[in-house]
Amino acid sequence: MSTDTDASIDIVRRYEDRSWGDDGPTRGVEDVVEAGQVLAFPRLAFVLEDGERRFLDPRWADAKAKNVSVRWPAGELRGAVGGADDLAALRAMIVRFAEQSEALALRLFPHYRGHLRRGNTSFRPTDVAGRVRSWRQDDTRLHIDAFPSNPMQGTRLLRVFSNVNPDGAPRRWRVGEPFEAHARRYLGAIGRPLAGGAWLMHKAGITKRRRTEYDHVMLQLHDRAKADLGFQQSGPQARVDFAPGATWVVYSDQVLHAAMGGQHMLEQTFLLDVEHLRQPETSPLRTLERLLHRSLR
Ligand SMILES: [Fe+2]
């Protein structure tokens, strides 16, 4: 694999915040994240309590589940194995990350207040390198986030990540070209979805809701990028390491990313409808509609 860094892929913006709450200095940076930049906070650590360090061990994750997660709005813990007291403490750690992430997001993006919805919170104690999977599920390949069973219908995926590795190991990412350039790379080869297919997949329970043409195009972009070894090896890209103690924030449905290595991370997903962006025209939905000259709803 090429490890060349393309100087044109300069999308990481660094901020010196050290606190999650309202006293932190950075606020009102919606335009930066909506432009497809990665907001990096190298000094913003998610601090584990003494009794929580024991959770930095893959044995707490169910062998079948990749991640331990807390699902909202109910707040139930999923994918973890252990005794009741341990699981309650593990859940409390993940819930604290959810609350701190939400406070951070609302300070960074006050325009989203009242509209940002809390999605799942996940804890990933397993090593990225150990996760051998099919090419489609291989997140060491550059991709935008799009999920076969969970159509977003244009809703944005905003994610907050923190590296909590205790041994100094960075979370190693690659990031790639801007969304519009990426869409143009494959859009000409993407056909329309099969008539009736979306209805059938929803009725059969394959998708949680109707897969719109937006979801069809996003899944095609996800799959075509991962299947394109030439693009993976020599497409525009840059390496980014997030050291332990770092937090970063990104629209993962817009920023090409690949997780090359690392262990012990927390991640909070937020959902936001396109009309509540400060600049809705920057969204993947509006970008694809502009390029295709039609509605993808
Ligand atoms: Fe991803």
Residues whose N, C-alpha, C, O or C-beta is under 5 A from the ligand:
A	BS01	LIG	D145
